[in-house]
Amino acid sequence: MRELGIFSRTYATRDLEETCRRMAEHGLFHTQFNLSNAGLDTLPEKVEDGRLQEIREITDRYGIRLDALSGTFNMIDPDTERRRAGCRQFREQCRIAKTLGSPVVTLCTGSKHPMDKWTWHEDNLSESAWEDLMETTEEILGYAREYDVILGVETEASNIVNTPLRARKYLDQADSPYLRIIMDGANLFRPEQVKDMRKVLDEAFELLGRDIVIAHAKDFSFQEQPEGAKPESLQFVAAGQGVLDFPYYLHLLERCGYQGPLIMHGLSENQVPESCSFLREVMEDEHRQR
């Protein structure tokens, strides 16, 4: 049966030993790892090999696999100096991932918003923004090749790659075996699409299923508004607390051949036991139905 994992930042501690202890208590031995849980910057300028060896020794001692390393910076930052700094730090991130044995480094394709890479800006739809994305991508793919790590991208409503169709365009244009997809079912929907849930999931997996390298497990809530009222926005919640059709989502992951862990995020630490129980029950049902 597929295993569960979790974003390490779910645990609000900068002590790696404590992070690993809490994960193990929840029976979680896979993680999308953020270096902040080891007391470092998420994207540090430089980490000494001795410090990386300490991180690997601690995670190995707890049997925790670093399935991905967070490498998010604003790939289309309107501040070109910040963008260059992000690329420079990203090369070190690829080296760190290789040293830690983490096969994937995660991306944020970014936003033209001047203050926040996770906030939408209309310039994200401009041709010049796409050109900036591809220029940054070309540079960081060089680092991925250098250190033999995979770069993982996901659709994010606030980012320039904000739909499965744009994600497909991005993969095709980059045309690199070092760029793959992080599938997150909750990220695929806008309010008007919720009523067509299986259709939306089917279309996303048809476009991207063959390129999945990591799968996320978060949920979203949505309450349809009366006609004429302002549309309700989607809210991300812990798995099992929303409306995402997880049995069908897991079925599609199985059908496309994904065999990796299911990485939980979008939840607080006190929600971990309940979400684990929910997802393990869904996975057991899926396993019995094969």
C-alpha positions as YAML, in Angstrom:
chain: A
units: angstrom
residues:
- id: 1
  name: MET
  ca: [0.00, 0.00, 0.00]
- id: 2
  name: ARG
  ca: [1.15, 3.54, -0.76]
- id: 3
  name: GLU
  ca: [2.85, 5.32, 2.18]
- id: 4
  name: LEU
  ca: [2.02, 8.69, 3.71]
- id: 5
  name: GLY
  ca: [4.41, 11.59, 4.14]
- id: 6
  name: ILE
  ca: [4.18, 15.20, 5.21]
- id: 7
  name: PHE
  ca: [5.61, 18.68, 4.69]
- id: 8
  name: SER
  ca: [8.24, 19.01, 7.39]
- id: 9
  name: ARG
  ca: [7.13, 22.61, 8.05]
- id: 10
  name: THR
  ca: [3.88, 21.25, 9.44]
- id: 11
  name: TYR
  ca: [5.96, 20.88, 12.58]
- id: 12
  name: ALA
  ca: [6.71, 24.35, 13.93]
- id: 13
  name: THR
  ca: [10.20, 23.67, 15.20]
- id: 14
  name: ARG
  ca: [13.68, 24.46, 13.90]
- id: 15
  name: ASP
  ca: [15.10, 21.45, 15.76]
- id: 16
  name: LEU
  ca: [15.60, 18.57, 13.32]
- id: 17
  name: GLU
  ca: [15.71, 15.91, 16.01]
- id: 18
  name: GLU
  ca: [12.37, 17.16, 17.35]
- id: 19
  name: THR
  ca: [10.88, 17.30, 13.83]
- id: 20
  name: CYS
  ca: [11.87, 13.70, 13.16]
- id: 21
  name: ARG
  ca: [10.62, 12.55, 16.56]
- id: 22
  name: ARG
  ca: [7.18, 14.07, 15.96]
- id: 23
  name: MET
  ca: [6.98, 12.61, 12.47]
- id: 24
  name: ALA
  ca: [7.87, 9.16, 13.74]
- id: 25
  name: GLU
  ca: [5.22, 9.42, 16.48]
- id: 26
  name: HIS
  ca: [2.65, 9.91, 13.71]
- id: 27
  name: GLY
  ca: [4.04, 6.97, 11.72]
- id: 28
  name: LEU
  ca: [5.29, 9.26, 8.95]
- id: 29
  name: PHE
  ca: [8.62, 8.40, 7.36]
- id: 30
  name: HIS
  ca: [8.48, 10.41, 4.11]
- id: 31
  name: THR
  ca: [8.76, 14.17, 3.87]
- id: 32
  name: GLN
  ca: [8.95, 17.15, 1.56]
- id: 33
  name: PHE
  ca: [11.73, 18.73, 3.56]
- id: 34
  name: ASN
  ca: [12.34, 22.37, 4.36]
- id: 35
  name: LEU
  ca: [15.76, 23.27, 5.67]
- id: 36
  name: SER
  ca: [14.14, 25.59, 8.22]
- id: 37
  name: ASN
  ca: [13.36, 22.46, 10.23]
- id: 38
  name: ALA
  ca: [17.10, 22.02, 10.62]
- id: 39
  name: GLY
  ca: [17.57, 25.61, 11.80]
- id: 40
  name: LEU
  ca: [18.71, 26.90, 8.39]
- id: 41
  name: ASP
  ca: [17.27, 29.30, 5.83]
- id: 42
  name: THR
  ca: [14.92, 27.64, 3.36]
- id: 43
  name: LEU
  ca: [17.30, 28.64, 0.55]
- id: 44
  name: PRO
  ca: [20.68, 29.22, 2.19]
- id: 45
  name: GLU
  ca: [23.60, 30.80, 0.41]
- id: 46
  name: LYS
  ca: [25.92, 28.04, 1.59]
- id: 47
  name: VAL
  ca: [25.77, 25.02, 3.91]
- id: 48
  name: GLU
  ca: [28.93, 23.24, 4.98]
- id: 49
  name: ASP
  ca: [29.19, 19.55, 4.17]
- id: 50
  name: GLY
  ca: [29.58, 18.70, 7.86]
- id: 51
  name: ARG
  ca: [26.19, 20.25, 8.63]
- id: 52
  name: LEU
  ca: [24.59, 18.30, 5.79]
- id: 53
  name: GLN
  ca: [26.14, 15.11, 7.11]
- id: 54
  name: GLU
  ca: [24.54, 15.81, 10.50]
- id: 55
  name: ILE
  ca: [21.14, 16.26, 8.84]
- id: 56
  name: ARG
  ca: [21.51, 13.00, 6.96]
- id: 57
  name: GLU
  ca: [22.59, 11.12, 10.08]
- id: 58
  name: ILE
  ca: [19.57, 12.33, 12.06]
- id: 59
  name: THR
  ca: [17.02, 11.57, 9.33]
- id: 60
  name: ASP
  ca: [18.62, 8.18, 8.67]
- id: 61
  name: ARG
  ca: [18.47, 7.34, 12.37]
- id: 62
  name: TYR
  ca: [14.71, 7.90, 12.34]
- id: 63
  name: GLY
  ca: [14.27, 6.13, 9.01]
- id: 64
  name: ILE
  ca: [12.88, 9.25, 7.35]
- id: 65
  name: ARG
  ca: [13.24, 9.65, 3.60]
- id: 66
  name: LEU
  ca: [13.63, 13.15, 2.16]
- id: 67
  name: ASP
  ca: [11.51, 12.64, -0.94]
- id: 68
  name: ALA
  ca: [11.78, 16.30, -1.96]
- id: 69
  name: LEU
  ca: [13.57, 19.44, -0.82]
- id: 70
  name: SER
  ca: [11.88, 22.84, -0.89]
- id: 71
  name: GLY
  ca: [13.60, 25.15, -3.36]
- id: 72
  name: THR
  ca: [10.88, 27.74, -3.87]
- id: 73
  name: PHE
  ca: [11.85, 31.23, -4.98]
- id: 74
  name: ASN
  ca: [10.03, 33.63, -7.30]
- id: 75
  name: MET
  ca: [11.08, 32.47, -10.76]
- id: 76
  name: ILE
  ca: [9.52, 35.54, -12.43]
- id: 77
  name: ASP
  ca: [10.28, 38.07, -9.69]
- id: 78
  name: PRO
  ca: [9.87, 41.57, -11.15]
- id: 79
  name: ASP
  ca: [13.02, 42.52, -9.22]
- id: 80
  name: THR
  ca: [15.72, 41.06, -11.47]
- id: 81
  name: GLU
  ca: [18.36, 41.22, -8.73]
- id: 82
  name: ARG
  ca: [16.20, 39.12, -6.41]
- id: 83
  name: ARG
  ca: [15.61, 36.70, -9.27]
- id: 84
  name: ARG
  ca: [19.34, 36.35, -9.90]
- id: 85
  name: ALA
  ca: [19.92, 35.79, -6.19]
- id: 86
  name: GLY
  ca: [17.22, 33.11, -6.21]
- id: 87
  name: CYS
  ca: [18.92, 31.31, -9.09]
- id: 88
  name: ARG
  ca: [22.28, 31.49, -7.33]
- id: 89
  name: GLN
  ca: [20.80, 30.05, -4.15]
- id: 90
  name: PHE
  ca: [18.98, 27.40, -6.15]
- id: 91
  name: ARG
  ca: [22.25, 25.97, -7.42]
- id: 92
  name: GLU
  ca: [23.31, 25.44, -3.81]
- id: 93
  name: GLN
  ca: [19.90, 23.88, -3.15]
- id: 94
  name: CYS
  ca: [20.49, 21.32, -5.89]
- id: 95
  name: ARG
  ca: [23.89, 20.50, -4.38]
- id: 96
  name: ILE
  ca: [22.28, 20.15, -0.94]
- id: 97
  name: ALA
  ca: [19.58, 17.86, -2.34]
- id: 98
  name: LYS
  ca: [22.19, 15.64, -3.96]
- id: 99
  name: THR
  ca: [24.22, 15.46, -0.76]
- id: 100
  name: LEU
  ca: [21.15, 14.64, 1.36]
- id: 101
  name: GLY
  ca: [19.94, 12.00, -1.08]
- id: 102
  name: SER
  ca: [16.78, 13.93, -1.93]
- id: 103
  name: PRO
  ca: [15.84, 13.22, -5.57]
- id: 104
  name: VAL
  ca: [13.51, 16.21, -6.12]
- id: 105
  name: VAL
  ca: [13.77, 19.97, -5.57]
- id: 106
  name: THR
  ca: [10.45, 21.82, -5.61]
- id: 107
  name: LEU
  ca: [9.76, 25.02, -7.56]
- id: 108
  name: CYS
  ca: [7.56, 28.09, -7.34]
- id: 109
  name: THR
  ca: [7.00, 29.37, -10.88]
- id: 110
  name: GLY
  ca: [6.15, 32.64, -9.22]
- id: 111
  name: SER
  ca: [4.19, 35.82, -9.67]
- id: 112
  name: LYS
  ca: [4.83, 39.35, -10.91]
- id: 113
  name: HIS
  ca: [3.46, 40.61, -7.61]
- id: 114
  name: PRO
  ca: [6.27, 42.80, -6.21]
- id: 115
  name: MET
  ca: [5.92, 41.59, -2.60]
- id: 116
  name: ASP
  ca: [4.71, 37.99, -2.59]
- id: 117
  name: LYS
  ca: [5.39, 35.09, -4.94]
- id: 118
  name: TRP
  ca: [2.14, 33.44, -3.80]
- id: 119
  name: THR
  ca: [-0.12, 36.40, -4.70]
- id: 120
  name: TRP
  ca: [-1.71, 36.74, -8.13]
- id: 121
  name: HIS
  ca: [-0.78, 39.62, -10.46]
- id: 122
  name: GLU
  ca: [-2.33, 40.32, -13.86]
- id: 123
  name: ASP
  ca: [1.12, 40.58, -15.44]
- id: 124
  name: ASN
  ca: [1.47, 36.83, -14.84]
- id: 125
  name: LEU
  ca: [-0.46, 36.39, -18.09]
- id: 126
  name: SER
  ca: [1.89, 38.57, -20.16]
- id: 127
  name: GLU
  ca: [4.22, 37.16, -22.79]
- id: 128
  name: SER
  ca: [7.17, 38.87, -21.10]
- id: 129
  name: ALA
  ca: [6.41, 37.02, -17.85]
- id: 130
  name: TRP
  ca: [6.46, 33.72, -19.72]
- id: 131
  name: GLU
  ca: [9.78, 34.66, -21.30]
- id: 132
  name: ASP
  ca: [11.18, 35.42, -17.82]
- id: 133
  name: LEU
  ca: [9.95, 32.02, -16.62]
- id: 134
  name: MET
  ca: [11.65, 30.18, -19.46]
- id: 135
  name: GLU
  ca: [14.88, 32.12, -18.99]
- id: 136
  name: THR
  ca: [14.99, 31.22, -15.30]
- id: 137
  name: THR
  ca: [14.03, 27.64, -16.09]
- id: 138
  name: GLU
  ca: [16.88, 27.26, -18.57]
- id: 139
  name: GLU
  ca: [19.35, 28.40, -15.93]
- id: 140
  name: ILE
  ca: [18.13, 26.19, -13.10]
- id: 141
  name: LEU
  ca: [17.76, 23.15, -15.35]
- id: 142
  name: GLY
  ca: [21.49, 23.45, -15.85]
- id: 143
  name: TYR
  ca: [21.93, 23.05, -12.09]
- id: 144
  name: ALA
  ca: [19.52, 20.10, -12.07]
- id: 145
  name: ARG
  ca: [21.63, 18.37, -14.74]
- id: 146
  name: GLU
  ca: [24.84, 19.24, -12.90]
- id: 147
  name: TYR
  ca: [23.65, 17.57, -9.68]
- id: 148
  name: ASP
  ca: [21.30, 15.00, -11.23]
- id: 149
  name: VAL
  ca: [18.15, 16.04, -9.37]
- id: 150
  name: ILE
  ca: [14.58, 16.43, -10.64]
- id: 151
  name: LEU
  ca: [12.78, 19.77, -10.46]
- id: 152
  name: GLY
  ca: [9.13, 19.47, -9.42]
- id: 153
  name: VAL
  ca: [6.49, 22.00, -10.51]
- id: 154
  name: GLU
  ca: [2.81, 22.16, -9.56]
- id: 155
  name: THR
  ca: [-0.15, 24.22, -10.64]
- id: 156
  name: GLU
  ca: [-0.76, 27.13, -8.25]
- id: 157
  name: ALA
  ca: [-3.73, 29.47, -8.71]
- id: 158
  name: SER
  ca: [-1.62, 32.51, -7.83]
- id: 159
  name: ASN
  ca: [1.36, 31.62, -10.03]
- id: 160
  name: ILE
  ca: [2.15, 31.91, -13.71]
- id: 161
  name: VAL
  ca: [1.73, 28.12, -14.07]
- id: 162
  name: ASN
  ca: [-1.80, 28.09, -12.72]
- id: 163
  name: THR
  ca: [-3.64, 25.42, -14.72]
- id: 164
  name: PRO
  ca: [-2.85, 21.90, -15.95]
- id: 165
  name: LEU
  ca: [-2.88, 23.23, -19.52]
- id: 166
  name: ARG
  ca: [-0.22, 25.84, -18.72]
- id: 167
  name: ALA
  ca: [1.76, 23.20, -16.82]
- id: 168
  name: ARG
  ca: [1.70, 21.00, -19.94]
- id: 169
  name: LYS
  ca: [2.85, 23.93, -22.07]
- id: 170
  name: TYR
  ca: [5.65, 24.57, -19.59]
- id: 171
  name: LEU
  ca: [6.88, 20.98, -19.60]
- id: 172
  name: ASP
  ca: [6.70, 20.74, -23.36]
- id: 173
  name: GLN
  ca: [8.56, 23.98, -23.94]
- id: 174
  name: ALA
  ca: [11.26, 23.18, -21.38]
- id: 175
  name: ASP
  ca: [11.59, 19.69, -22.95]
- id: 176
  name: SER
  ca: [13.77, 18.27, -20.20]
- id: 177
  name: PRO
  ca: [13.74, 14.95, -18.31]
- id: 178
  name: TYR
  ca: [14.79, 16.98, -15.26]
- id: 179
  name: LEU
  ca: [11.45, 18.82, -15.04]
- id: 180
  name: ARG
  ca: [8.46, 16.88, -13.71]
- id: 181
  name: ILE
  ca: [5.06, 17.41, -12.07]
- id: 182
  name: ILE
  ca: [4.01, 17.61, -8.43]
- id: 183
  name: MET
  ca: [0.33, 16.63, -8.52]
- id: 184
  name: ASP
  ca: [-1.93, 18.34, -5.99]
- id: 185
  name: GLY
  ca: [-5.61, 17.59, -6.53]
- id: 186
  name: ALA
  ca: [-6.76, 20.56, -4.45]
- id: 187
  name: ASN
  ca: [-4.81, 22.97, -6.66]
- id: 188
  name: LEU
  ca: [-6.72, 22.02, -9.81]
- id: 189
  name: PHE
  ca: [-10.02, 23.73, -9.03]
- id: 190
  name: ARG
  ca: [-11.69, 27.08, -9.31]
- id: 191
  name: PRO
  ca: [-15.10, 27.59, -7.66]
- id: 192
  name: GLU
  ca: [-17.04, 27.14, -10.90]
- id: 193
  name: GLN
  ca: [-15.30, 23.79, -11.55]
- id: 194
  name: VAL
  ca: [-16.18, 22.02, -8.30]
- id: 195
  name: LYS
  ca: [-19.43, 20.61, -9.70]
- id: 196
  name: ASP
  ca: [-17.39, 18.86, -12.43]
- id: 197
  name: MET
  ca: [-14.87, 17.35, -10.03]
- id: 198
  name: ARG
  ca: [-14.15, 14.06, -11.77]
- id: 199
  name: LYS
  ca: [-14.02, 15.72, -15.17]
- id: 200
  name: VAL
  ca: [-11.47, 18.26, -13.89]
- id: 201
  name: LEU
  ca: [-9.38, 15.51, -12.30]
- id: 202
  name: ASP
  ca: [-9.56, 13.37, -15.44]
- id: 203
  name: GLU
  ca: [-8.39, 16.23, -17.64]
- id: 204
  name: ALA
  ca: [-5.50, 17.08, -15.31]
- id: 205
  name: PHE
  ca: [-4.27, 13.50, -15.18]
- id: 206
  name: GLU
  ca: [-4.64, 13.11, -18.93]
- id: 207
  name: LEU
  ca: [-2.40, 16.13, -19.43]
- id: 208
  name: LEU
  ca: [0.11, 15.53, -16.64]
- id: 209
  name: GLY
  ca: [-0.23, 12.01, -15.26]
- id: 210
  name: ARG
  ca: [2.74, 10.58, -17.11]
- id: 211
  name: ASP
  ca: [5.07, 13.20, -15.58]
- id: 212
  name: ILE
  ca: [4.19, 12.97, -11.87]
- id: 213
  name: VAL
  ca: [7.15, 12.71, -9.51]
- id: 214
  name: ILE
  ca: [5.47, 13.66, -6.20]
- id: 215
  name: ALA
  ca: [1.80, 13.63, -5.13]
- id: 216
  name: HIS
  ca: [0.35, 15.93, -2.48]
- id: 217
  name: ALA
  ca: [-2.64, 15.37, -0.22]
- id: 218
  name: LYS
  ca: [-4.44, 18.50, 0.84]
- id: 219
  name: ASP
  ca: [-8.14, 19.27, 0.64]
- id: 220
  name: PHE
  ca: [-10.33, 22.26, -0.08]
- id: 221
  name: SER
  ca: [-13.67, 23.50, 1.17]
- id: 222
  name: PHE
  ca: [-16.29, 25.23, -0.92]
- id: 223
  name: GLN
  ca: [-19.84, 26.34, -0.25]
- id: 224
  name: GLU
  ca: [-21.93, 27.20, -3.27]
- id: 225
  name: GLN
  ca: [-23.54, 30.63, -3.00]
- id: 226
  name: PRO
  ca: [-27.12, 31.58, -3.95]
- id: 227
  name: GLU
  ca: [-27.56, 32.87, -7.49]
- id: 228
  name: GLY
  ca: [-26.50, 36.50, -7.74]
- id: 229
  name: ALA
  ca: [-24.31, 36.39, -4.63]
- id: 230
  name: LYS
  ca: [-20.57, 36.90, -4.72]
- id: 231
  name: PRO
  ca: [-18.88, 33.56, -5.58]
- id: 232
  name: GLU
  ca: [-17.37, 31.74, -2.66]
- id: 233
  name: SER
  ca: [-13.63, 31.25, -2.86]
- id: 234
  name: LEU
  ca: [-11.95, 27.93, -2.25]
- id: 235
  name: GLN
  ca: [-10.22, 27.43, 1.09]
- id: 236
  name: PHE
  ca: [-7.45, 24.88, 1.56]
- id: 237
  name: VAL
  ca: [-8.00, 22.54, 4.51]
- id: 238
  name: ALA
  ca: [-6.58, 19.32, 5.92]
- id: 239
  name: ALA
  ca: [-7.23, 16.11, 4.00]
- id: 240
  name: GLY
  ca: [-10.65, 14.74, 4.95]
- id: 241
  name: GLN
  ca: [-11.98, 18.14, 6.02]
- id: 242
  name: GLY
  ca: [-13.11, 19.28, 2.57]
- id: 243
  name: VAL
  ca: [-14.79, 18.10, -0.62]
- id: 244
  name: LEU
  ca: [-11.98, 16.67, -2.76]
- id: 245
  name: ASP
  ca: [-12.88, 13.20, -4.05]
- id: 246
  name: PHE
  ca: [-9.87, 11.42, -2.55]
- id: 247
  name: PRO
  ca: [-10.90, 7.89, -3.58]
- id: 248
  name: TYR
  ca: [-11.03, 9.00, -7.21]
- id: 249
  name: TYR
  ca: [-7.82, 11.06, -6.86]
- id: 250
  name: LEU
  ca: [-5.96, 8.02, -5.53]
- id: 251
  name: HIS
  ca: [-7.50, 5.85, -8.25]
- id: 252
  name: LEU
  ca: [-6.09, 8.20, -10.90]
- id: 253
  name: LEU
  ca: [-2.66, 8.19, -9.24]
- id: 254
  name: GLU
  ca: [-2.71, 4.40, -9.32]
- id: 255
  name: ARG
  ca: [-3.91, 4.29, -12.93]
- id: 256
  name: CYS
  ca: [-1.11, 6.53, -14.16]
- id: 257
  name: GLY
  ca: [1.49, 4.35, -12.41]
- id: 258
  name: TYR
  ca: [2.54, 6.64, -9.57]
- id: 259
  name: GLN
  ca: [4.06, 4.52, -6.81]
- id: 260
  name: GLY
  ca: [5.52, 7.18, -4.53]
- id: 261
  name: PRO
  ca: [4.27, 8.53, -1.20]
- id: 262
  name: LEU
  ca: [1.30, 10.80, -0.63]
- id: 263
  name: ILE
  ca: [2.63, 13.97, 0.99]
- id: 264
  name: MET
  ca: [0.23, 15.78, 3.31]
- id: 265
  name: HIS
  ca: [0.21, 19.53, 3.68]
- id: 266
  name: GLY
  ca: [-2.12, 22.43, 4.24]
- id: 267
  name: LEU
  ca: [-2.78, 21.25, 7.81]
- id: 268
  name: SER
  ca: [-1.68, 22.05, 11.33]
- id: 269
  name: GLU
  ca: [0.18, 19.59, 13.54]
- id: 270
  name: ASN
  ca: [-2.88, 18.91, 15.68]
- id: 271
  name: GLN
  ca: [-4.77, 17.86, 12.53]
- id: 272
  name: VAL
  ca: [-2.17, 15.27, 11.54]
- id: 273
  name: PRO
  ca: [-3.63, 12.22, 13.38]
- id: 274
  name: GLU
  ca: [-7.13, 12.73, 11.95]
- id: 275
  name: SER
  ca: [-5.86, 13.30, 8.40]
- id: 276
  name: CYS
  ca: [-3.58, 10.27, 8.65]
- id: 277
  name: SER
  ca: [-6.52, 8.11, 9.71]
- id: 278
  name: PHE
  ca: [-8.68, 9.43, 6.90]
- id: 279
  name: LEU
  ca: [-6.07, 8.92, 4.19]
- id: 280
  name: ARG
  ca: [-5.01, 5.49, 5.41]
- id: 281
  name: GLU
  ca: [-8.62, 4.36, 5.35]
- id: 282
  name: VAL
  ca: [-9.05, 5.64, 1.78]
- id: 283
  name: MET
  ca: [-5.80, 3.94, 0.74]
- id: 284
  name: GLU
  ca: [-6.85, 0.65, 2.33]
- id: 285
  name: ASP
  ca: [-10.16, 0.79, 0.45]
- id: 286
  name: GLU
  ca: [-8.31, 1.47, -2.79]
- id: 287
  name: HIS
  ca: [-5.93, -1.43, -2.11]
- id: 288
  name: ARG
  ca: [-8.83, -3.84, -1.46]
- id: 289
  name: GLN
  ca: [-10.54, -2.84, -4.70]
- id: 290
  name: ARG
  ca: [-7.56, -3.56, -6.95]
...
